[in-house]
Amino acid sequence: MLQPGDQAPPFSLPDADMERVDITQLWADRKLVICFYPKDDTPGCTMEALEFTDLHGEFQEAGAEIVGISRDTCASHGAFRDKYGLSVTLLADTDGDVCEAYGVWREKEKNGVKKQGILRSTFIIDRDGIVRHALYDIKPKGHAARMLELVQAL
C-alpha cells in the first residue's frame, strides 16, 4: 500500500479515446487526483464520477486534474463518459498492472463470495510525483468534496 510521502508509481495508459496518457506529464503540470474505481456505469462509480464532474471547475481552480482508473476498456470508458457527460479523464488499466502498483487490486467479499477486484481508492499526488494523500476503501457519496478540500489545503 502506498503511503503519504511515497513516490507515486509512474505509468502510461490509454484514455476513453484510446490516446496514451503519461501520468508523469500530468503531475508535472498540475496536482493530480487519481481515483481507482471498480466498474463503469455502476451506481457507486456513477455517483462518484458525477460528483467529481460537478466540482471539476473548482479542482481546476485549485490547480488539480482528476483521473479515474478501472480495468474497463477504452470503449466502455467512452460510453460511460458520454452517457453522463463526465469531465473526468478515464484511463483503462485492462491488464491491472497500475492497480497492482498502487495496491488497489484486492480480494473482496460480497454475499459470502470472495473474488479479486478494485478497492475504491484515491491518491492525491503533487507536482513532484509524491503521494500527499492515500485513501483506501472510500465511500463514493461526498468523496469528491472531501478530495477538493484536501487539494485546496496543499
C-alpha positions in Angstrom: 0.0 0.0 0.0 1.2 3.5 -0.9 1.6 6.0 2.0 1.9 9.7 2.0 5.5 10.7 1.2 6.0 7.7 -1.2 6.9 8.3 -4.8 3.9 7.6 -7.0 4.5 4.8 -9.5 4.7 6.3 -13.0 2.6 4.8 -15.8 1.1 5.4 -19.2 -2.4 4.2 -20.0 -5.0 4.8 -22.8 -7.9 7.1 -22.2 -11.5 6.8 -23.4 -10.4 8.0 -26.9 -7.6 5.4 -27.0 -4.9 8.2 -26.6 -2.0 7.4 -24.4 -1.7 9.5 -21.2 1.6 9.7 -19.5 0.8 10.3 -15.9 4.2 11.9 -15.2 3.4 14.7 -17.7 0.1 15.3 -16.0 1.6 15.7 -12.5 4.4 17.9 -13.8 1.8 20.4 -14.8 -0.8 20.1 -12.0 -1.6 18.3 -8.8 -3.3 15.1 -9.6 -6.3 13.3 -8.0 -6.3 9.6 -9.1 -9.4 7.7 -8.3 -9.4 3.9 -8.7 -13.0 2.6 -9.1 -14.5 -0.9 -9.6 -16.6 -0.6 -12.8 -18.1 1.9 -15.3 -21.8 2.7 -15.1 -22.5 1.1 -11.7 -24.4 3.1 -9.1 -21.5 4.0 -6.7 -19.0 4.7 -9.5 -21.5 6.8 -11.4 -22.3 8.8 -8.2 -18.6 9.4 -7.6 -17.8 10.4 -11.2 -20.8 12.8 -11.4 -19.7 14.5 -8.1 -16.2 14.9 -9.4 -17.6 16.3 -12.7 -19.8 18.8 -10.8 -16.7 20.1 -9.0 -14.3 19.9 -11.9 -14.0 23.7 -12.3 -13.1 24.1 -8.6 -10.5 21.4 -8.9 -9.0 23.2 -11.9 -9.0 26.5 -10.0 -7.1 24.7 -7.2 -4.5 23.5 -9.9 -5.6 19.9 -9.9 -6.6 17.4 -12.6 -8.9 14.4 -11.9 -8.2 10.9 -13.4 -10.3 7.8 -12.9 -8.9 4.4 -13.5 -10.6 1.0 -13.7 -10.0 -2.2 -15.6 -12.7 -1.5 -18.1 -11.9 -1.0 -21.7 -11.4 2.3 -23.6 -14.8 1.7 -25.3 -16.5 1.2 -22.0 -15.0 4.4 -20.6 -16.1 6.3 -23.7 -19.7 5.1 -23.4 -19.7 5.8 -19.6 -18.2 9.3 -20.2 -20.7 10.1 -23.0 -23.8 8.7 -21.2 -23.3 11.0 -18.2 -21.3 13.9 -19.7 -18.3 13.2 -17.4 -15.3 15.6 -17.4 -13.1 13.2 -15.5 -10.3 11.7 -17.6 -10.9 7.9 -17.6 -7.9 5.6 -18.1 -8.1 1.9 -19.0 -5.9 -0.5 -16.9 -7.1 -3.6 -18.6 -4.2 -5.8 -17.6 -4.3 -4.5 -14.0 -0.6 -3.5 -13.7 -1.3 0.0 -12.4 -3.9 -1.3 -10.0 -1.3 -3.7 -8.6 1.4 -0.9 -8.4 -1.0 1.3 -6.4 -2.1 -1.6 -4.2 -5.8 -1.4 -5.0 -6.2 -4.8 -6.6 -7.5 -6.9 -3.7 -9.6 -9.8 -2.6 -13.1 -8.6 -1.8 -16.1 -10.5 -0.4 -19.7 -9.9 -1.4 -22.6 -12.2 -0.3 -20.0 -14.7 1.0 -18.2 -15.0 -2.3 -14.6 -13.9 -2.5 -13.1 -12.5 -5.7 -10.4 -10.1 -6.8 -11.4 -6.5 -7.6 -10.5 -2.9 -7.3 -10.8 -1.4 -3.8 -12.2 2.1 -4.4 -9.2 4.3 -3.5 -8.0 7.8 -4.2 -4.5 9.3 -4.3 -3.6 12.9 -4.4 -0.2 13.5 -6.0 1.8 16.7 -6.0 3.8 18.1 -8.9 6.9 16.3 -7.9 5.1 12.9 -8.1 4.9 12.5 -4.3 1.8 10.9 -2.8 0.3 13.5 -0.5 -2.8 11.5 0.4 -3.6 7.8 0.0 -7.2 6.9 0.9 -8.3 3.2 0.6 -11.7 1.7 0.7 -13.6 5.0 0.4 -17.3 5.5 0.1 -18.4 7.4 -3.0 -21.0 9.8 -1.6 -19.5 13.2 -0.8 -16.0 11.9 -1.6 -15.3 14.5 -4.4 -16.0 17.4 -2.0 -13.6 15.9 0.6 -10.9 15.5 -2.0 -11.4 19.1 -3.1 -10.8 20.3 0.5 -7.6 18.2 0.6 -6.4 19.6 -2.7 -7.1 23.2 -1.7 -5.2 22.7 1.5 -2.0 21.7 -0.4 
